[in-house]
Amino acid sequence: MSKPESDAAVVPAPTPESGPAAAPEPAAAPEPAAAPWTAPAPAAPPVEPVAPASADAPAAGPVPPTAADPWAAPADGPSPYVPGPADPAAPQPTGWAAVSPASQSGFQPGFPYPAAPTRTNGFAIAALVTSLFCLWPLALVFAVVALVQMSRRNEKGRGLAVSGLVIGILSLIVSLIAFIGLAALGFDEERYADSRHGPKGSVAVNDLRVGDCFDQPPLSGDPGSTSVYWVRVVPCTAPHHAEVAGTVVLPGQDDQYPSRKEFGDGAEKLCGPVRDEYALDSWLVPEGMEGYYYYPSVRGWTTGDHRVTCTFQDEQRPHTGSVRTDRTKLTKAQRTYLDAVLAYNKALLAEPDLDVDVAPAKYREWAKTMAAACRKEVAELSANGTDWPEAARAKLIELGALKLDAANAWDTAAKTMDPDALEREVGKADALSVKSGKLAADIRRALGLSTGEQAADIRA
């Protein structure tokens, strides 16, 4: 293939004129051959001679043509292309031709990604903490507030908020179930309370008889109340919580229901002798068995039922056996001894619950009661007509002397006004009572009475 010839024109040498001859211009370098796929270069404009600046200056030759700009439009051709609004009717370019020169890449400067959250939302923490303490209303509110704030503030703690929300919902469900269960139980108790028919196998409190041992059934009164209407009677040989000592009748008008204090004062005054007669031997009453009573309801009182049921009862644990003392099975010496020590035992159990320095007046009054009980016991044990066993006679004489010393000590305590001195005198009298208790165990053994060694729950 032959090499294409150059398109550059050969400039002819100028015609000789007056003056020095101009040096001939070298021939222009041949331009490189155009690529076969490129558009033809536009024709170069004609070169015009340039006039000399002055008469003395040598005449300049013709200006050589400059290299043509392949991108420039022809001088006499159309104006350069200026992009304008796209014509909707014209065919639209595709591919790279569709990208305008002003287009930018997708990664723009000045638009960074959001920073990672560094702060934990406080409501999210509060939601989890309150949910763990079963405060589900607060937990649910805190969780919702936390989720809203975290989406706006770019904060951490979504897991805490969600955990608080879930636990709060579970607590709500458990609370609803418990409420429904308690409500159902309350309806049953209301149905059985002070009605004509109680739970299956139960007995009305007013229908209890002396010597009955019983337990309270689950449905026996109003929710949150100490009122009891129905009990379940069981054999005294089986475990039970209470035993009936007897009943008394409270005085009063049918149209005026007594207050709780009036019931309490009257019941304690009337039930005390009933319990003492029922359980004459107090050493057979198990530890924890205390005196209780049941008084009638408003409806029962207005209908004329003024009975109060006196019982021994232990609400903490059950016991077996009866606390009743059968007088018909006692000897004369046994009955005399138990009747003589009854007043002293009652006085001993009436010790004030407060300390001596807090209630000195109550301790002085109690000391008077103890002194009188000690002298009464000595008088009854010394009375003639009782045939004491030989093994018990000497112990009874020793007990009488010890009781008189204790009575004198209680008299001194009752007359002491200084709280510190009163506490010391009460301590001395108590020490004598402890000695008399040890001596009483020997006397009871000699008389054939229980000393508390036969059962673990018998008071020693």
PyMOL commands that set and color helices and strands:
alter all, ss='L'
color gray80, all
select helices_A, chain A and resi 95-98+122-132+136-153+158-192+205-207+260-278+282-284+298-302+327-329+332-349+360-381+390-415+419-447
alter helices_A, ss='H'
color red, helices_A
select strands_A, chain A and resi 203-204+213-215+230-234+242-249+290-294+307-313
alter strands_A, ss='S'
color yellow, strands_A
deselect
rebuild
show_as cartoon
